[in-house]
Amino acid sequence: MKEITVQELKKMMDSKADFQLIDVREPHEYDICNLGGELIPQAEIPHQADKISTTKQVVIHCRSGARSGNMVQWLEKNKGMTNLYNLKGGILAWAKEIDSSMPTY
């Protein structure tokens, strides 16, 4: 499984890179804090996999990196996707290393 750090994600965002950001947390978690990604809760991924790009880089994240890592592995195994990156440390790493004003839970 390929991973990306929060620093690498920030560079991608700052440079306006063409990529897709998927948040696999639950709606109530997204409401507390988010990175502006597309919310597709983990349980919905199998039913909404067609919303995930197969042609550009896709960064998938959750709170700590565990759920998103599981979803990256599931999509690679079941959908044959090779363009996926798990955000190492999830949104907690973002709050700690990039934006300390972001609320955490």
N, C-alpha and C positions, 0 to 999 in steps of 0.2 A: 504494500500500500504506500502510495506517495503521500508525503506530507508537506505542508508549507507553514512557515512561521508567521507570527503576527506582524513582524517587521517586513517580511516579504509581501504579505497581503497589503499592508499600508502603502508600500511602494507601488503596487499594482493600482490601488485606488487613486493615489496621488497622480500617477501618470495617465489616468483614465484608460487603462488597459481594457481590452474587450474580453471580459470573462463573466461568468455567472456565479453569483453567491447564493448558496442555499442554506437556510437555517432550519435544522430538523428538530428544534425544541417545540414545546407546546405553546399555544397562543398566549397563555398567562405569563410565560417566561419571556416571550417576545415583547410583551407590553412593558415589562420591567426595564429591559435594555435590549438594544439590537444594533446591528451593523448596517441596516438598510437592505439586507438580503431578502430573497423571496422565501416566505415561510411555507414549508411543506413538512408538517410534523412527521416524525419517524414512522408512525403507524401508517401514514398515507403514502409513503415513498413507493411501495409496490404498486399502488393504484394510480399514482401520478408520475411514474418514471418518464412518461413521454414529455413532461414539462422540463426535463433536464437535458440540456444541450449535449449533443454527441460530437459537435464540430468545434467547440471552443473550450478553453480551460474552465473547469468547474471546481469551485472551492466550496466544500461542505463543512458546516460547523454546528456545534452545539454548545453546551455550557463548559465542558472540560475537555472534549475531544473523544470521549468514549462512544457515545451514541453515533456521532458523525462517522467515526472510524468504522463502526459496525455497518453503517449504511453504505460507505464507500466499498467495503468488502462485498456486501450483498449485491450492489449494482454491478461491480466488476464480475462477480461469479454468475449472476442470473441474467444480466443484460449485456455482458461482454464489453462494458465501457472501459476505456483506457485513458480518459482525459480528466480523471477525478483526483482531487487533492483534499486530504483531511487537514483542517486547521489545527495545528498542534497546540494543545492547551485550551482550545476553545475561546469563548468570549471572556472567560476569567483571565486568560493570558493577555487578551486585548486590554482589559480594564487595568491589569497590573503593569503592563509594559508600554502601552500606547496612550491610553486615556484614563488617567487616575480619577477623573471626575465621573466616570460611568458607574452607575449603581450596580452592585453585585448582590447575589442572593445565594 
